[in-house]
């Protein structure tokens, strides 16, 4: 908790890059995605995957999949301590081996500010790599009075078209993220939150722009490749 509080002080909740302020994100050329897939036979081993896609074409430019040891136990609210070290290593390898392919923003399968201490895995990874990061979760984390009750389900049902969204306002009055209908073919929403060096509005717009299906392509490709690596 102390470490999270210390690092939380470094999170920037606003746009810091010129491309974030441009129409259609002019100047954005590379979007990264990260994922960990765990071995079913051995929970202490996982495949860490980092991909970089071109933007706006969303073609894979770079991929790094490798088996890694997972030493920290899973503890709710502290997932980053289990997963972030190997993801930071993957980003550092890319910076050393293919610096011209460094992503200008990272999409993370998990939460950012939508977290009990406003410091989820997307914040943690963002602060340690100093890259703009966006948290993209498939399920609602019950924090600050947010619950998946009938009212929430009704609000989700009201999202009729791709790109429609509504804010997640906690009992504290703070907007912790947005619920986004990311694709017209899926009524199941995404939960988008700020990780680091990005505003919530930019985060939602970029996630939407990266969706060919429900899950944004950088995360989807990282997931596909890590599962395939495990299978092989």
C-alpha positions as CSV (number, residue, x, y, z in Angstrom):
1,X,0.0,0.0,0.0
2,X,2.9,2.4,0.8
3,X,4.5,1.7,-2.5
4,X,1.2,2.2,-4.4
5,X,0.7,5.5,-2.6
6,X,4.2,6.6,-3.3
7,X,3.9,5.9,-7.1
8,X,0.3,7.2,-7.2
9,X,1.7,10.7,-6.6
10,X,3.5,10.5,-10.0
11,X,0.3,9.7,-12.1
12,X,-0.6,12.4,-14.6
13,X,-4.3,12.4,-15.4
14,X,-4.1,14.7,-18.4
15,X,-2.9,14.6,-22.0
16,X,0.9,15.2,-22.3
17,X,1.5,14.4,-25.9
18,X,0.9,16.6,-29.0
19,X,-0.9,13.8,-30.9
20,X,-3.5,13.5,-28.1
21,X,-4.8,17.0,-28.8
22,X,-5.0,16.5,-32.6
23,X,-8.1,15.6,-34.6
24,X,-8.0,11.8,-35.5
25,X,-4.8,11.7,-33.3
26,X,-2.6,13.0,-36.1
27,X,1.0,12.2,-35.2
28,X,0.1,8.9,-33.5
29,X,1.8,6.0,-35.4
30,X,2.4,3.2,-32.9
31,X,0.0,1.8,-30.2
32,X,1.2,-1.0,-27.9
33,X,-0.7,-3.7,-26.0
34,X,0.4,-6.0,-23.2
35,X,-1.0,-9.3,-21.8
36,X,0.0,-12.2,-19.6
37,X,-1.4,-15.7,-20.2
38,X,-0.8,-18.2,-17.4
39,X,0.1,-21.8,-17.9
40,X,-2.7,-24.1,-16.9
41,X,-0.2,-26.7,-15.7
42,X,1.9,-24.4,-13.7
43,X,0.5,-21.1,-12.3
44,X,4.1,-19.9,-11.5
45,X,4.8,-19.6,-15.2
46,X,3.2,-17.3,-17.7
47,X,3.7,-16.0,-21.2
48,X,4.3,-12.2,-21.3
49,X,3.3,-10.6,-24.5
50,X,4.0,-7.1,-25.9
51,X,2.8,-6.1,-29.3
52,X,3.1,-2.8,-31.2
53,X,0.6,-2.0,-33.9
54,X,0.6,0.7,-36.5
55,X,-2.0,3.4,-36.2
56,X,-4.5,3.9,-37.7
57,X,-4.1,0.7,-39.7
58,X,-3.7,-1.6,-36.7
59,X,-1.2,-3.9,-38.3
60,X,1.3,-5.7,-36.1
61,X,4.8,-4.1,-36.3
62,X,6.4,-5.9,-33.4
63,X,5.8,-8.8,-31.0
64,X,7.7,-10.2,-28.1
65,X,6.3,-13.3,-26.4
66,X,8.3,-15.3,-23.9
67,X,7.8,-17.5,-20.9
68,X,8.5,-15.8,-17.6
69,X,8.5,-16.9,-13.9
70,X,5.7,-15.4,-11.8
71,X,6.9,-15.2,-8.2
72,X,4.5,-12.9,-6.5
73,X,1.1,-14.4,-5.4
74,X,-2.2,-13.1,-6.7
75,X,-3.6,-10.6,-4.2
76,X,-6.7,-8.6,-5.1
77,X,-5.8,-4.9,-5.6
78,X,-2.1,-5.7,-6.0
79,X,-2.1,-7.5,-9.3
80,X,0.6,-5.1,-10.6
81,X,3.2,-6.5,-8.2
82,X,2.7,-9.9,-9.9
83,X,2.7,-8.8,-13.5
84,X,4.3,-5.3,-14.0
85,X,8.0,-6.4,-13.5
86,X,7.9,-8.7,-16.5
87,X,6.0,-6.2,-18.6
88,X,8.5,-3.4,-17.8
89,X,11.3,-5.8,-18.9
90,X,9.4,-6.4,-22.2
91,X,9.2,-2.6,-22.8
92,X,12.9,-2.2,-22.0
93,X,13.9,-5.0,-24.4
94,X,11.9,-3.2,-27.1
95,X,13.6,0.2,-26.3
96,X,17.0,-1.5,-26.6
97,X,16.5,-3.7,-29.6
98,X,14.0,-1.7,-31.7
99,X,13.8,1.8,-30.3
100,X,12.2,3.2,-33.5
101,X,9.1,0.9,-32.7
102,X,8.6,2.2,-29.2
103,X,4.8,2.6,-28.7
104,X,3.5,6.1,-28.1
105,X,0.8,4.7,-25.8
106,X,0.1,1.4,-24.1
107,X,-3.3,-0.3,-23.7
108,X,-3.3,-2.5,-20.7
109,X,-5.7,-5.4,-19.9
110,X,-6.7,-4.1,-16.5
111,X,-7.6,-1.0,-14.6
112,X,-6.0,2.4,-14.1
113,X,-7.6,4.8,-11.7
114,X,-10.6,2.5,-11.4
115,X,-9.0,0.8,-8.4
116,X,-9.4,0.8,-4.6
117,X,-6.4,3.1,-4.2
118,X,-6.7,4.7,-7.6
119,X,-3.5,2.9,-8.7
120,X,-4.3,-0.1,-10.9
121,X,-1.9,-2.0,-13.2
122,X,-2.2,0.6,-16.0
123,X,-1.1,3.4,-13.6
124,X,1.7,1.2,-12.2
125,X,3.1,0.3,-15.7
126,X,2.7,3.9,-16.9
127,X,4.6,5.4,-14.0
128,X,7.5,2.8,-14.2
129,X,7.9,3.1,-18.0
130,X,6.9,6.8,-18.2
131,X,4.7,5.9,-21.2
132,X,1.1,7.1,-21.7
133,X,-1.1,4.1,-20.5
134,X,-4.8,3.3,-20.6
135,X,-6.6,0.7,-18.5
136,X,-9.1,-1.4,-20.4
137,X,-11.1,-3.9,-18.3
138,X,-13.8,-6.4,-19.4
139,X,-15.5,-6.4,-16.0
140,X,-16.5,-3.8,-13.4
141,X,-14.3,-3.6,-10.4
142,X,-16.5,-2.9,-7.3
143,X,-14.8,0.1,-5.8
144,X,-15.9,3.4,-4.2
145,X,-19.5,2.3,-4.1
146,X,-19.6,1.2,-7.8
147,X,-21.6,-2.1,-8.2
148,X,-23.0,-4.0,-11.1
149,X,-26.6,-3.6,-9.9
150,X,-29.8,-3.3,-11.8
151,X,-29.3,0.5,-12.4
152,X,-25.8,-0.2,-13.8
153,X,-27.2,-2.9,-16.1
154,X,-29.9,-0.6,-17.3
155,X,-27.3,2.1,-18.1
156,X,-25.3,-0.5,-20.0
157,X,-28.4,-1.5,-22.0
158,X,-29.0,2.2,-22.9
159,X,-25.7,2.2,-24.9
160,X,-27.2,1.4,-28.3
161,X,-24.4,2.3,-30.7
162,X,-20.7,1.8,-30.9
163,X,-18.8,4.6,-29.2
164,X,-21.6,5.5,-26.7
165,X,-20.3,5.7,-23.1
166,X,-21.3,6.9,-19.7
167,X,-19.1,7.9,-16.7
168,X,-18.4,5.8,-13.7
169,X,-18.8,8.2,-10.7
170,X,-17.9,6.7,-7.3
171,X,-19.6,7.5,-4.0
172,X,-16.7,9.9,-3.4
173,X,-18.0,12.0,-6.4
174,X,-14.9,11.3,-8.5
175,X,-15.2,10.0,-12.0
176,X,-13.0,6.9,-12.0
177,X,-13.6,5.7,-15.6
178,X,-16.1,5.3,-18.4
179,X,-18.3,2.5,-19.5
180,X,-17.9,2.2,-23.3
181,X,-19.8,0.2,-25.9
182,X,-16.8,-0.5,-28.1
183,X,-18.4,-2.3,-31.0
184,X,-21.9,-2.4,-32.5
185,X,-21.8,-6.3,-32.5
186,X,-21.2,-6.6,-28.8
187,X,-23.5,-5.3,-26.0
188,X,-20.9,-6.2,-23.4
189,X,-19.1,-3.0,-22.5
190,X,-15.5,-2.1,-21.7
191,X,-14.4,-0.3,-18.6
192,X,-11.9,2.4,-19.6
193,X,-9.8,4.3,-17.1
194,X,-6.8,6.6,-17.1
195,X,-3.4,4.9,-16.5
196,X,-0.8,7.7,-16.9
197,X,-0.2,10.8,-19.1
198,X,-3.7,10.7,-20.8
199,X,-7.1,12.3,-20.1
200,X,-10.1,10.1,-19.7
201,X,-11.7,11.6,-22.9
202,X,-8.7,10.8,-25.0
203,X,-8.5,7.3,-23.5
204,X,-12.1,6.5,-24.4
205,X,-11.7,7.9,-27.9
206,X,-8.5,6.0,-28.6
207,X,-9.8,2.7,-27.3
208,X,-12.9,3.1,-29.5
209,X,-10.6,3.9,-32.5
210,X,-8.6,0.7,-31.9
211,X,-11.6,-1.7,-31.8
212,X,-12.2,-4.0,-34.8
213,X,-14.1,-6.2,-32.3
214,X,-15.1,-5.7,-28.7
215,X,-11.6,-5.7,-27.3
216,X,-9.2,-3.1,-28.7
217,X,-6.8,-4.6,-31.2
218,X,-3.5,-4.1,-29.3
219,X,-4.8,-6.0,-26.3
220,X,-6.5,-8.6,-28.5
221,X,-3.4,-9.3,-30.5
222,X,-1.2,-9.5,-27.4
223,X,-3.7,-12.0,-25.9
224,X,-3.9,-14.1,-29.1
225,X,-0.1,-14.3,-29.4
226,X,0.5,-15.2,-25.7
227,X,-2.1,-18.0,-25.9
228,X,-0.7,-19.3,-29.1
229,X,2.9,-19.2,-27.6
230,X,1.6,-21.2,-24.6
231,X,-0.2,-23.7,-26.8
232,X,3.0,-24.3,-28.8
